[in-house]
Amino acid sequence: MPETPETVDTDASHRLGFGCSNLGSDLSYRASCSLIETAFDAGFRYFDVAPSYGHGQAERILGDVLQGVRDEVTLVTKVGIAHPRRVNALLALKRAAAPIKRLLPGLWSHGAQQTRRATAPGGQFGAKDITASIEMSLTRLRTASIDWLLLHEVRPNELTAESLLVLQQAVAIGHVRGLGLGTSVHDTQTTLVQYPGIFGLVQMNHFWGAFSWHPGETPLLVTHRAIRDGMAIVNEEGFRHSLEVQPAYAILLDAIKSNVIAADLLLAAALQRRVARVLVGSSRPDRVRQFMHVARSDSWSSLAAQLNSALESYRKAITERHETAFEKA
């Protein structure tokens, strides 16, 4: 059964989740399978995927690898963004365009985003779309039941009584064990108000700053992009200056000058927050193992606590400056 606020493990290593967006996209089938095996062997038991991930290949890869240990893992997938069309042609185009990625990564990223939108459109929340998506996910994941099904980038006005009925029927017959949301903070809050008691889990970008969600609350909160978004903040000149003027942060300032150490500290800091799980992802096996090492180690706790405090103060100061400027205007 899906986790509840009472069943979520407080052990930090058990609160890591593995994001599977790289499977079949940045990695070959064989390398993707190996990466999932590495994650499982390292201790990951929560895997987050979607029909659109990896140009439509990620669910199948995850199912192929984990079918023999299905009872030991939590599988999370999504509905709302379609499985990509013309997958074989898309993969052939990707191989042909590989030199662009090496020479012009910015152009590659923009082109890849536009291609994903064209081949895997969002907003697919009609009753028939939901039913078909669930059936295909069950087949690709090689499972009889999905632990959590998230509504991917849903907007409240995209849900109808018919689509909600289909989702609840999927739970009633056991194809899905729990429903959740994977969308923006605003749309999450609005949807929870409009449809109380339906969604037991929400997934959103990690917010570095004051955090009010508590582990005993329903829905459960899962965050992602903690490291990516955190790195953008710790590399800001303003944040580093805020550390320089406080002698107590001298060791922390030295630590975050290394991107590798900063990334590990950000993960440790995210795990100290009041969230049910923190999703991480990488196409590098050594980083996957390091994620779990950080979660299991106590050596980061003091600096991670300092980092949380510094980030909260910094974000609060920025907010106050913006509010003051707005009032003066």
Protein Blocks (a to p, Z undefined) as FASTA:
>chain_A
ZZdfklpcfbfklmpccdfklgoklpcfklmmmmmmmmmmnopabdcddfkggghpmmmm
mmmmmmmmmmmpccdddehiacdehklmmmmmmmmmmmmmmmmmmlmmmmmmmmmmmmmc
ghilbfklmmmmmmmmmmmnopabdfbacdehiafklpcfklmmmmmmmmmnopafbdcd
dddfklmmmmmmmmghkagcdcddddedddfbdfkbccddddehklmmmmmmmmpmklmm
mmmmpmklmmmmmmmmpmklmmmmmmmmmmmpccfbdcdddfbfklmmmmmmmmmpcklm
mmmmmmmmmmmmmmmmmmmmmmmmmmmZZ
